[in-house]
């Protein structure tokens, strides 16, 4: 906490002057379960991409759907919604 | 030129708000605040005041609108009372946490139940920790003056905090008094237009009210607490400026015959006028009595209390609010806490009286003060006592 602002230096009333700076806050480390994909089963339907509440799924260079682990909180919605069983949730510690 | 007129105190408050040239008003009517906002809506409708008058469906919405308006950099006013204050209490903490200089007039009134519309100070005391500057007016002239002063205090860049101006419901809000109404030029000379340092602006963006994690919250709260404590100096400065400009003097605690007093009665608001009569009667009887009329409640004027009341033997505190099941009236409690570490401290006797419009006559103050002396001599001081209750 030593490098955090003090009560004298913290922004007045906690105002935020830099738009969109939540991107710097990597929420991926909240995750206890990690989605893992098997692209061989994927038909590129995009349901995981649509349902992800954190916009943490992106389309990779090959047109497949990939997980951005910096922001994926591991909620498991993608695994629940995928109609082809592409995604399984595994414990982070494994 | 200022003009002295006979005017209802609520209307004088609205006239002051008009002279302060506010940009926005969001309010919901409630007895005994109604005349203030009713008159303001007329002022806007008739073109005497160029402001947005936002009609809302509740006090919660009123304060929410005020928060948005103040965040946009507009000079913002509202008024409420009792249940209305309770309903907006959630938003009060947000207004102060976001450091928005909203000015609110509070016609103080009892909180139900039993259902009642009459006055006491239980509403303001229920939100005493909400982070607002809290000022009590004793007279109609004070309501007029303090309304204009309030904008100057709240909007000062060293302060940027909301301010509540309390006037006793009915006992002050509804009486007609001779009040000196300043003219526009005089008000302009004292109160500059509001130029907000932080305002929501699409060309120069910032975010207000963001989510805060535990590692930041306490720093923000300390910053707010220090700002509220420091506002004391700005309040004094503004009051001194007022005295210089218009001749009327304001202090955190206004004293009457208290310099050599061994028995001082402390009360906030309009009932101090009656207490003054009691002090005169006790002086005639040879008791060295005095009065302390409390004007500034937040920030808590600890040093003023220690200096002004520290010389007395006994202080009678009359609270028009009950801390139900607690350790005494709210003002008495904080006074006791302030004196706890003082080398020399008076006996502090707490009375709860004048709840929900029950009058306290001069004889009542005399009796409470004499009883305080008696308790002090016997060395048996009760936690608190409800005065004037039928046994």
Interface residues (C-beta under 8 A of the other chain):
Chain A: X1 X4 X5 X6 X7 X8 X10 X12 X13 X14 X15 X16 X17 X19
Chain B: X97 X98 X99 X160 X198 X205 X206 X207 X208 X210 X212 X215 X216 X218 X219 X220 X222 X223 X224 X226
